[in-house]
C-alpha cells in the first residue's frame, strides 16, 4: 500500500473517500464542517435528525457526492476531551472496516488533525499507516473456493499541517516498515505446520537476504549444531523425522565495531509436547509455537525496509517437538552448549531447551543486548491474558526501554519478576538443574531457567504466548511483538 501526506484544505482535496469525525452531541470537527459545507450540509442534516450523535462507534458512509470527494466516512469520536490514542486507533479501525464495504481504491484521513491527548503528529501518522496496512492483510489460506476478497484500497493519505509535514512523513514511513514486518511474520505463522517446517523458515530467511542485500543469512544443519555441542536444542528434535535448523541473520546498518542487538526467536514449528503429550483440544494452534522465530524474521524485514542505522543479529533455533521411539523422555539428562546439564522433567517445556543453546551461541557476536522472544508458557496467558506480553529482564534500564517501546507502539509488555527464590524450584538431584519447577509462577520459573544462561549479558525475555496469536473464529497471527521490537530499534538508532 502507498501512503501520502496532504496539506490541502479538506474541501479541496481530491479523494475517493474522505474520513472525518463528529464528537458527542453532534459537534463536527473542523474538517467535517469544511467538507459538510462543500457537500450541501448532508452531515448537519444527519445530526439534526438524530441519525448521527457522535458516539464512539458510530459510522456513516455518504456516497454519490459531487465535487472533489466521491465519498465521506463520518465517524463518531465520542467525548472531545477524552479522545486519546486508543479512541483514535479504534476510529481508524472502524473507518477501514467501512472502507472495505466500498470500492474505494484511495482514501484520505483527517482524523490526524484532531487534538489527540498524549501523542504527536508522528505517532498519529504511524498508527494510521499500521491500521491501514494491516486492514489490507489477508491470511494465506489454502481454500479452493470462497477465498477472501483482496482489499481494493491501495493508497492511503493522512492530512497534516505544513509544520507537521516532516513528522507525518516519517511516521508513515515507519508505519509502512512495521506493517511489512508484521505481514511477513503473520504469513509465516499462519501457515500450517506441514508447510511451515524448519526448512521453510530457513528458506524464508534466505529469501529475505536475497530481497535485501543489507541482510546476510546463514543456516546451520543438525550436524553443525552437534559440532557446537548444542545438546539441549537437539534433544527437542530427537523424536521427529523433520531436521532442525539454526538460522542466523545479520544486519549491519551502523559501524561494524558497534555491538549488535541480538534477537533470539523460538522456532518450534509444531509442538505436540513430545512424550509429555498435550491434550488434543487446541493442539492445532501449536503451529503458532514458532511465532517468536517469525517475529525475528519479520523484524529484520522492517529494519531492512527502513534502513535503520543499527546493528542487529537474529538467532532462530527451528525444530519440531514430536513423540516417537527416539524422542527425549521425562527424566533424561542433556548437556547444553554452555556445558550445564539439564534434567528434562517435562518434554513439553521444550522452548527453553532450544532457546538456552541459542542464547549461548549468540555470545559469539559480543552483543550489546540480547532479547529472546517466545510463546513460552501457558502460565503467562493465565497471568496477563491476551493483552500484554510478559517481560523479564536482568537489566532494569533495558526493561524500562522495552516497556516504553511497547507503549509507543501500542504493543505493550508488562514487567515480571525473576530471582533466586523462584529459581529454587529448578533444583535437581541428578543434573545442574531441571527444565521445570512447580506449577506456581510457571512463566517466572521459565524465565529463571533462561537466566541461568545469561551471566554477564544484558538480557530480556518476552513471553508472547498470549499476544502473538488469537484463538477462536478469528484464529490467526497478530503480528506482535514486531511493533514493539521495531520501535525499540528505531529509538536505539536515533
NUDOKE-36992 format. One record per residue (C-alpha): residue number from 0; x, y, z. Coordinates in steps of 0.25 Angstrom, whole numbers. Layout:
# NUDOKE-36992
> i:c1:c2:c3
> NUM:X:Y:Z
...
END
This chain:
# NUDOKE-36992
> i:c1:c2:c3
> 0:0:0:0
> 1:5:14:-3
> 2:4:25:7
> 3:4:40:5
> 4:3:53:13
> 5:-7:65:9
> 6:-7:79:14
> 7:-18:83:4
> 8:-31:88:10
> 9:-41:77:13
> 10:-52:83:3
> 11:-42:84:-8
> 12:-34:71:-7
> 13:-38:61:-18
> 14:-40:47:-12
> 15:-49:35:-14
> 16:-52:35:1
> 17:-50:46:12
> 18:-50:41:26
> 19:-55:51:37
> 20:-61:51:51
> 21:-72:56:59
> 22:-71:58:74
> 23:-82:55:85
> 24:-95:63:83
> 25:-92:65:68
> 26:-81:74:69
> 27:-74:74:56
> 28:-58:74:55
> 29:-53:85:47
> 30:-50:76:35
> 31:-64:70:36
> 32:-70:84:36
> 33:-62:89:24
> 34:-66:77:16
> 35:-80:78:20
> 36:-81:92:14
> 37:-76:87:1
> 38:-86:75:1
> 39:-98:83:4
> 40:-100:81:19
> 41:-102:66:18
> 42:-95:63:31
> 43:-102:74:38
> 44:-115:69:34
> 45:-112:55:39
> 46:-108:61:52
> 47:-121:69:53
> 48:-129:57:50
> 49:-122:49:61
> 50:-116:39:52
> 51:-102:43:56
> 52:-100:47:70
> 53:-84:46:70
> 54:-84:34:80
> 55:-71:25:79
> 56:-74:14:69
> 57:-84:22:60
> 58:-81:20:45
> 59:-88:27:33
> 60:-84:26:19
> 61:-88:37:10
> 62:-87:33:-5
> 63:-91:39:-19
> 64:-85:52:-16
> 65:-81:63:-25
> 66:-68:71:-24
> 67:-54:66:-20
> 68:-59:56:-10
> 69:-66:44:-16
> 70:-70:38:-2
> 71:-69:43:12
> 72:-68:33:24
> 73:-73:40:37
> 74:-68:34:50
> 75:-74:36:64
> 76:-62:40:72
> 77:-68:41:86
> 78:-64:52:96
> 79:-55:62:91
> 80:-47:63:104
> 81:-46:48:104
> 82:-41:46:90
> 83:-28:39:92
> 84:-19:29:85
> 85:-28:17:88
> 86:-40:24:83
> 87:-32:29:70
> 88:-28:15:67
> 89:-42:10:69
> 90:-48:21:60
> 91:-38:17:49
> 92:-41:3:50
> 93:-56:6:49
> 94:-53:15:36
> 95:-44:4:30
> 96:-55:-7:32
> 97:-65:3:26
> 98:-56:5:14
> 99:-55:-9:11
> 100:-70:-9:8
> 101:-68:1:-3
> 102:-60:0:-16
> 103:-51:12:-12
> 104:-36:10:-16
> 105:-31:22:-9
> 106:-35:30:4
> 107:-31:42:12
> 108:-32:42:27
> 109:-34:56:34
> 110:-34:49:48
> 111:-19:53:49
> 112:-23:68:50
> 113:-31:65:63
> 114:-26:68:77
> 115:-22:55:82
> 116:-17:54:96
> 117:-3:49:100
> 118:2:48:86
> 119:8:55:74
> 120:7:56:59
> 121:18:46:56
> 122:11:35:65
> 123:-3:38:59
> 124:3:36:45
> 125:10:23:49
> 126:-3:18:55
> 127:-11:22:42
> 128:-1:14:33
> 129:-1:2:42
> 130:-16:1:43
> 131:-18:4:28
> 132:-7:-6:24
> 133:-12:-17:34
> 134:-26:-15:29
> 135:-21:-20:15
> 136:-15:-33:21
> 137:-21:-46:16
> 138:-18:-59:22
> 139:-10:-68:13
> 140:-22:-79:13
> 141:-22:-92:5
> 142:-37:-91:1
> 143:-40:-96:-13
> 144:-53:-87:-13
> 145:-59:-76:-5
> 146:-45:-69:-4
> 147:-45:-56:4
> 148:-46:-44:-6
> 149:-34:-35:-7
> 150:-35:-21:-2
> 151:-37:-11:-13
> 152:-30:0:-5
> 153:-16:3:-10
> 154:-14:18:-6
> 155:-16:24:8
> 156:-14:39:11
> 157:-12:46:24
> 158:-15:61:26
> 159:-4:69:33
> 160:-2:84:35
> 161:10:89:28
> 162:18:90:41
> 163:16:75:44
> 164:18:70:30
> 165:32:65:32
> 166:28:57:45
> 167:16:51:38
> 168:24:47:26
> 169:34:40:36
> 170:22:34:43
> 171:16:28:31
> 172:30:22:26
> 173:32:16:40
> 174:18:10:40
> 175:20:5:26
> 176:32:-3:30
> 177:25:-8:43
> 178:14:-13:34
> 179:23:-20:25
> 180:30:-27:36
> 181:16:-31:43
> 182:11:-36:30
> 183:23:-45:28
> 184:22:-51:42
> 185:7:-53:40
> 186:9:-60:27
> 187:19:-70:33
> 188:12:-72:46
> 189:-2:-74:39
> 190:3:-86:30
> 191:0:-100:35
> 192:11:-108:41
> 193:12:-117:29
> 194:16:-105:20
> 195:24:-96:30
> 196:35:-106:35
> 197:49:-103:40
> 198:54:-103:26
> 199:42:-94:21
> 200:46:-84:32
> 201:61:-85:27
> 202:57:-82:13
> 203:49:-70:17
> 204:61:-64:24
> 205:69:-67:11
> 206:59:-61:2
> 207:59:-49:11
> 208:74:-48:9
> 209:72:-48:-6
> 210:62:-37:-5
> 211:70:-28:4
> 212:85:-28:1
> 213:87:-22:15
> 214:83:-35:21
> 215:92:-47:22
> 216:87:-61:25
> 217:94:-74:29
> 218:87:-87:32
> 219:93:-98:41
> 220:89:-112:40
> 221:88:-123:51
> 222:102:-128:48
> 223:108:-114:50
> 224:99:-112:63
> 225:104:-125:68
> 226:119:-120:66
> 227:115:-108:74
> 228:110:-117:85
> 229:96:-112:85
> 230:91:-124:93
> 231:79:-117:99
> 232:74:-111:85
> 233:76:-125:78
> 234:69:-133:90
> 235:56:-126:86
> 236:57:-131:71
> 237:60:-145:74
> 238:46:-150:72
> 239:43:-144:58
> 240:48:-148:44
> 241:48:-133:40
> 242:62:-128:42
> 243:65:-116:51
> 244:72:-103:46
> 245:79:-92:53
> 246:76:-79:45
> 247:85:-67:47
> 248:82:-54:41
> 249:91:-42:41
> 250:88:-27:38
> 251:99:-16:40
> 252:93:-2:38
> 253:103:4:47
> 254:118:3:49
> 255:123:-11:49
> 256:130:-9:62
> 257:117:-5:69
> 258:112:-17:78
> 259:99:-22:72
> 260:85:-25:78
> 261:83:-40:77
> 262:68:-45:75
> 263:66:-59:78
> 264:53:-65:74
> 265:47:-79:78
> 266:44:-86:65
> 267:36:-99:69
> 268:28:-101:56
> 269:19:-111:63
> 270:19:-115:77
> 271:12:-127:81
> 272:18:-127:95
> 273:27:-139:91
> 274:25:-151:101
> 275:19:-141:111
> 276:7:-141:100
> 277:-2:-129:100
> 278:-17:-131:101
> 279:-24:-131:87
> 280:-33:-119:89
> 281:-26:-107:83
> 282:-13:-115:79
> 283:-15:-109:65
> 284:-11:-96:70
> 285:3:-101:73
> 286:6:-97:59
> 287:8:-83:65
> 288:19:-88:74
> 289:29:-82:64
> 290:23:-68:66
> 291:36:-64:73
> 292:44:-68:61
> 293:34:-62:51
> 294:35:-49:59
> 295:50:-48:58
> 296:49:-50:43
> 297:38:-40:42
> 298:46:-30:50
> 299:58:-32:40
> 300:49:-29:29
> 301:44:-16:35
> 302:59:-12:39
> 303:64:-14:25
> 304:52:-7:19
> 305:54:5:28
> 306:70:4:26
> 307:71:7:41
> 308:85:11:46
> 309:87:0:56
> 310:93:-14:56
> 311:84:-26:58
> 312:87:-41:59
> 313:76:-51:59
> 314:77:-65:64
> 315:66:-75:61
> 316:66:-89:66
> 317:56:-96:58
> 318:50:-110:60
> 319:38:-119:63
> 320:35:-126:76
> 321:29:-139:73
> 322:27:-153:81
> 323:34:-165:75
> 324:43:-177:80
> 325:55:-168:79
> 326:49:-156:86
> 327:54:-150:99
> 328:48:-156:111
> 329:44:-149:124
> 330:56:-152:133
> 331:66:-151:122
> 332:78:-142:124
> 333:84:-134:113
> 334:96:-125:113
> 335:94:-111:107
> 336:104:-103:99
> 337:108:-95:111
> 338:113:-109:118
> 339:102:-108:128
> 340:94:-121:129
> 341:78:-121:130
> 342:69:-132:135
> 343:57:-132:125
> 344:45:-134:135
> 345:35:-129:124
> 346:37:-130:109
> 347:26:-120:107
> 348:35:-110:113
> 349:43:-110:101
> 350:44:-95:97
> 351:54:-92:108
> 352:63:-104:103
> 353:65:-99:90
> 354:66:-84:94
> 355:77:-87:104
> 356:86:-92:93
> 357:83:-81:84
> 358:86:-70:95
> 359:99:-77:97
> 360:102:-77:82
> 361:99:-62:82
> 362:110:-59:91
> 363:120:-60:79
> 364:114:-47:74
> 365:118:-40:86
> 366:105:-33:87
> 367:101:-20:94
> 368:87:-27:97
> 369:80:-40:95
> 370:65:-41:94
> 371:58:-54:93
> 372:44:-55:88
> 373:36:-68:91
> 374:22:-73:92
> 375:28:-80:104
> 376:17:-83:115
> 377:2:-84:117
> 378:5:-79:131
> 379:8:-65:124
> 380:-6:-65:118
> 381:-12:-68:131
> 382:-5:-57:138
> 383:-7:-46:127
> 384:-17:-51:118
> 385:-17:-47:103
> 386:-14:-33:104
> 387:0:-31:109
> 388:13:-39:107
> 389:21:-43:119
> 390:35:-36:120
> 391:46:-42:129
> 392:60:-36:129
> 393:73:-35:137
> 394:75:-21:134
> 395:65:-10:139
> 396:69:0:129
> 397:66:-10:117
> 398:53:-14:124
> 399:49:1:124
> 400:53:3:110
> 401:44:-9:105
> 402:33:-4:113
> 403:33:10:107
> 404:35:4:93
> 405:22:-5:96
> 406:14:8:100
> 407:19:16:88
> 408:15:4:79
> 409:2:0:85
> 410:8:-13:87
> 411:10:-13:102
> 412:18:-22:111
> 413:17:-24:126
> 414:30:-25:135
> 415:30:-38:143
> 416:40:-42:154
> 417:51:-52:153
> 418:60:-56:165
> 419:67:-67:173
> 420:55:-70:181
> 421:47:-74:168
> 422:59:-82:163
> 423:60:-91:175
> 424:49:-100:169
> 425:58:-103:157
> 426:68:-111:166
> 427:71:-125:162
> 428:77:-137:169
> 429:83:-143:156
> 430:87:-130:148
> 431:91:-116:149
> 432:76:-112:149
> 433:63:-117:143
> 434:55:-111:132
> 435:43:-109:140
> 436:39:-105:154
> 437:25:-106:161
> 438:12:-101:155
> 439:13:-87:163
> 440:19:-76:155
> 441:21:-84:143
> 442:25:-72:134
> 443:35:-67:144
> 444:42:-80:146
> 445:43:-82:131
> 446:50:-68:131
> 447:59:-72:142
> 448:63:-85:134
> 449:67:-76:123
> 450:74:-66:132
> 451:84:-77:136
> 452:90:-75:122
> 453:91:-60:122
> 454:102:-57:132
> 455:109:-45:128
> 456:99:-42:117
> 457:89:-30:117
> 458:77:-39:114
> 459:62:-38:113
> 460:51:-49:111
> 461:38:-46:104
> 462:27:-57:107
> 463:17:-55:96
> 464:9:-67:98
> 465:-4:-59:100
> 466:-1:-48:90
> 467:5:-54:77
> 468:-7:-60:72
> 469:-22:-61:75
> 470:-31:-73:76
> 471:-46:-76:73
> 472:-53:-72:60
> 473:-43:-61:56
> 474:-31:-71:59
> 475:-18:-65:53
> 476:-5:-58:56
> 477:-6:-44:61
> 478:8:-39:57
> 479:12:-36:71
> 480:22:-33:76
> 481:28:-27:63
> 482:23:-13:66
> 483:30:-13:80
> 484:43:-19:75
> 485:44:-9:63
> 486:40:3:72
> 487:51:-1:81
> 488:61:-2:70
> 489:57:11:64
> 490:59:18:77
> 491:72:11:79
> 492:77:16:66
> 493:72:30:68
END
